[in-house]
Amino acid sequence: LMWEGPFSTEIAGGGVSICDHASNNRALYGPIFASSFKRLELQGMPSLESLAFSGITFPVLVSKTDFYSQTIASDSSSLMQVKTSLGGARSVDPSVQLWGTTISPVQSGTATFEFAVKPSFSLVDAASGKTSLLRAVMVYFEGSDTEAGGQKASEGA
């Protein structure tokens, strides 16, 4: 069988193209095409606009995404872990402790964490009541990938 006509991704009856990103087609694992694992996408990490405080838990979602930044929803069997980072490297900082959910199963391509950093202070000013942390705390997320095999890790954040 050979098709000689034009290929159309238009929805029958005059709809919007299902491949057109302007149509807001954000179907998990691709509007039409998807690729293999590209990176871990983090949502909820503290920033200057969204602060987190030592000792208080905050939620973070870690999603396995493909080349097109789409969640790989077919994975519900991998396991992810948050680890402390020594100087932004993928090396555990033994001086920093985390509380809460630090190991999470991946469900539909996303692992859910809620953790806090145990405060370690280098300076406590009794007069003002102000404290300074020993150093900036960095973490990264790592886990086994049961679909593609091997370990996957985020950048230090």
C-alpha positions in Angstrom: 0.0 0.0 0.0 1.4 3.4 -0.9 -0.1 6.7 0.1 0.4 9.5 -2.5 -1.6 12.2 -0.8 -0.4 14.8 1.7 0.0 13.8 5.3 -2.2 15.8 7.6 -2.2 16.0 11.4 -5.4 18.1 11.4 -8.2 16.8 13.5 -11.2 15.7 11.5 -13.8 18.3 11.1 -11.4 21.3 10.9 -9.6 21.3 14.3 -6.2 22.5 15.3 -3.1 20.5 14.4 -2.4 17.9 17.1 1.4 18.4 16.5 1.3 22.2 16.8 2.9 23.3 20.1 0.8 26.4 20.0 -2.3 24.2 20.5 -1.0 23.5 24.1 -0.9 19.8 23.4 1.3 18.8 26.4 0.3 15.2 26.4 2.6 13.2 28.7 5.4 11.5 26.7 4.8 13.5 23.6 2.1 15.0 21.5 3.1 12.7 18.6 6.8 11.8 19.0 8.9 11.2 22.0 12.6 10.4 22.6 14.6 8.5 25.2 15.6 10.0 28.5 17.5 13.3 28.3 17.5 14.8 31.9 15.9 15.1 35.3 13.7 18.2 35.6 13.3 19.7 39.1 10.2 21.6 40.2 10.0 23.3 43.6 13.7 23.8 44.4 14.4 26.9 46.5 15.5 30.1 44.7 15.8 33.8 45.4 12.1 34.1 44.4 11.1 31.0 46.5 13.1 30.6 49.6 13.4 27.5 51.8 14.6 27.6 55.4 16.6 25.1 57.4 14.5 22.7 59.4 11.3 23.4 57.4 10.3 20.8 54.8 9.6 21.8 51.2 8.3 19.7 48.3 10.3 19.0 45.2 9.1 17.1 42.1 11.7 15.3 40.0 10.5 14.3 36.5 12.3 12.1 33.9 12.1 14.1 30.7 12.9 13.4 27.1 14.7 15.6 24.5 11.5 17.6 24.0 11.1 18.3 27.8 8.2 16.0 28.0 7.6 13.7 31.1 8.3 10.1 30.4 5.1 8.8 31.9 5.7 5.2 31.1 8.1 4.8 34.0 6.6 3.8 37.3 9.3 1.4 38.4 12.4 3.5 38.9 13.6 4.8 42.3 15.1 8.2 43.0 17.0 9.6 46.0 18.0 13.1 47.1 21.6 13.5 48.3 23.7 16.3 49.7 26.3 17.7 47.4 29.8 18.7 48.3 30.7 21.8 46.4 28.1 21.2 43.7 29.7 17.9 42.7 28.0 14.5 42.7 29.8 13.6 45.9 27.9 13.3 49.2 28.6 16.1 51.9 28.7 14.2 55.2 28.4 17.4 57.2 24.8 18.0 56.0 21.8 15.9 57.0 18.4 15.8 55.4 15.1 15.0 57.1 11.9 13.8 55.5 11.2 11.9 52.2 14.7 11.4 50.7 13.9 8.3 48.7 10.9 8.1 46.4 9.5 5.7 43.8 8.9 7.1 40.3 5.2 7.2 39.5 4.2 8.1 35.9 7.7 9.5 35.3 7.8 11.8 38.4 9.2 11.2 41.9 7.9 13.3 44.8 10.1 14.5 47.7 9.4 16.6 50.8 12.5 17.1 52.9 14.3 19.6 55.1 18.0 20.5 55.7 19.1 20.0 59.3 20.6 23.4 60.2 24.3 23.5 61.0 25.3 27.0 62.2 28.8 28.5 62.2 27.7 31.8 63.9 25.0 32.6 66.4 24.8 36.2 67.5 23.0 36.2 70.9 22.5 40.0 70.9 20.6 40.1 67.6 19.4 36.6 67.5 20.7 36.1 64.0 22.4 33.0 62.8 24.6 32.2 59.8 24.7 28.8 58.2 28.0 26.9 58.1 27.8 27.0 54.3 25.4 27.0 51.4 23.7 23.6 51.1 23.5 21.9 47.8 21.7 18.7 46.8 21.3 16.5 43.7 18.9 13.8 42.8 20.0 10.3 41.6 18.4 7.0 40.9 18.3 3.8 38.9 16.5 3.9 35.6 14.8 0.5 35.1 13.6 1.4 31.6 16.9 2.5 30.0 19.2 0.9 32.6 22.0 2.6 34.5 22.0 5.6 36.9 20.5 9.0 36.2 21.4 12.1 38.1 20.5 15.8 38.2 22.9 18.7 38.3 23.8 20.0 41.7 21.2 22.6 42.9 
